[in-house]
């Protein structure tokens, strides 16, 4: 399976018939250049813009920004594994136990996906 694109924003914009200028207006963005940068992956939408795009195109964020979502997920899973190793040296406590459970869930989900 090939890697997903960072963003499918351009695809959904074209399918919906909107111009970059019109999307910029709907997002309350400065200009069509902002939409262009979002489409090319040169800029990541802020949270409000992302939710607005989800509403506009009727597509979940993880589908609209599949490549970004995959990258963020992988980075978080890797960092969770590393943090769990660092926490191993801490004395036992309720907080450590809670953190460890959460971190294990995160990095184990990566192992389950590989299987």
N, C-alpha and C positions, 0 to 999 in steps of 0.2 A: 504494500500500500504506500502510495506517495505521501509526502508530507503536505499538510494543508497549507493554503496561503495564509499569510498573516491576517489578512482581512478580505472579506468578500463584499465589502461595502460598495465598490464600483459595480460589481455584478448585480447586486440588488437595486442599486440606484438606476442602472440601465434598464433592468427588468420593469421597474416602476415608471419609467419615462421621465424622471426628474432630471433637471440640470444640476450641476454643482452649485450654481448660484441659488437655485430654489432650496436645495438641501441646506446651504449655508443660512438662508433666511429662517428655515424651520428650526435649525439648531441655535439660532441667535449668534452665529459665528461672524467673525469680522468680514470674511470674504469667501469667494469660491476657492481661493488659494488654500484656505484651511481645509476644505473638503478634499481638495487635490492631495494635500499632504497626508490626510487620514487614509485616503484610498491607496496611496503609494507606500504606506507604512512608515512614513517619515515622522509621523506624529501619532500619539495614542490619544484617543478621545478622553475627555474628563468624564467623570461618573455621570453627570447630568446629560452630556452629549450621548454617551453610550446608551443610557436608558431611553433617551429620545429616539435614537436610531432603532432600538428594539421595538418601540411602539410604532414608529413610522413604517417599518418594513414587516412587522409581525413575525420577526425571526428572533429566536433566543440569542443572547450575546455570545454564548459558546459556539454557536453556528456562524454568526456574523463575523466574529473575530476568532476563528478556529485556530489559526497558527499562534496568535498571541496567547490564547487560553492554554494551548498545549505547552507552550514554552513556560508560562507561569506555573502551571501544574508540575512540570518536571523540575523546575528550579526549587519550588516549595518542597517537593518530596525529597530532593537531594539535601536541602538545608535542614529539613526535619531529621533526617538520618544523622547528619553531622551534629546537630544540637543534642540529639539523644545520646550520642557518644560522649559529648562534653558533660552532660548532666550525670553520667554514670559515676563520676567522682564526687558528686555532692552527697551530703549525708541524707539519709532517708527522712522523708517528711510527707505530709499529706499533699503539699504543693508539688513536690517532685513526682509523686505517684500520679497525680492528675495530669501533669505535663507529659510524663512518660507515656501514659495511655493515649493521649491525643497524638503525640509524635509517632508512636508505633502505628496507629491507625492510618496516619498520612503516608508513611513510607512503605507500609505493608500493602497499601492499595496499589502502589507502583509494581510491587512483585506480583500481585494478583492479575494485573493487566498484562504482564509479560507472559504469564502461563497460558 
